[in-house]
Amino acid sequence: MQGNRRDFLKTVLAGGALLGLNASPLKSFAAKKEYEKLTILHTNDTHSHIDPFPATDPKYAGMGGFARRAAMIKEIRSVEKNVLLLDAGDIFQGTPYFNMFNGEIELKLMSQIGYDAATIGNHEFDNGLDGIVSAMKFANFPFISSNYDFSKTVLADKTLNYKIFFRNEIKIGVFGLGVAIDGLVSTANYGDTIYLDPYAKAAEMAHLLKKDLHCDLVICLSHMGFSYKDDKTPSDVLLAKQSKNIDLIIGGHTHTFINKPYKFSNSDKKDIYICQVGWAGLKLGRLDFYFDKKTNKKFVDAHTIKVFNKQV
């Protein structure tokens, strides 16, 4: 079984022809020495969709799949020197792969593709805290979770409150927020996990990263959901409007397809962007940030890319 699993992983990552990805319309800016470019790639709510949807699927025929995503990411990295690859949670649950391998396949593939970090979604709890710990050994990237206090659980010291990444001269701070788990996740599955106020934790993390640690860009990996009908349920939109010091929210949970990020004004009247790419690995999100070294201003260009298998 172990040998078959290794062969399976190699086959999945080898498949798929390369896409001709369009260059950013702001590419000329990056060519100037006073600009530094950062490419952020992101996914969310893949839900164990390892394979593409079948050719007979009435809505998503031939779309998705880890092999195609891997090929697209490899092509982008071949032309962009500063790339950060992030996931906003719910990696697990949705196909028999999770039921059979308990997250091993998903995290091995993400590791081979080269993910830099992910946050924890509610479906990561589906096999309980012990299930998360068991699966984590197959990930060579960190899980960043700022508002789940795991200190009294088996996950103590196994997640990060935040992480700083360097891409050439660009310093990027990333923190993570999870959805309220009481009533959404079985008490037996989250145990002594303490859910902390996401807005308060976001304010704390963002101030630390932007003001104290002087990050050029602060990213929130959120699994709270894009927005809700009421104004009480924590969401990315509500966070964006009341926040300070956050530049980008990469969202998940609500399976919202956002083709170009929404731009909001935060409480300081500064721009903050929200993006999310639906579910099942159907799309790959891309944002290109351009940093003006002289003025410290930044420009952003963004779009999503369909993960499509041309052979279908």
Summary of the structure (lengths in Angstrom):
residues: 312
radius of gyration: 18.8
end to end distance: 29.5
largest distance: 56.8
contacts: 1080
relative contact order: 0.17
helix: 28%
strand: 26%
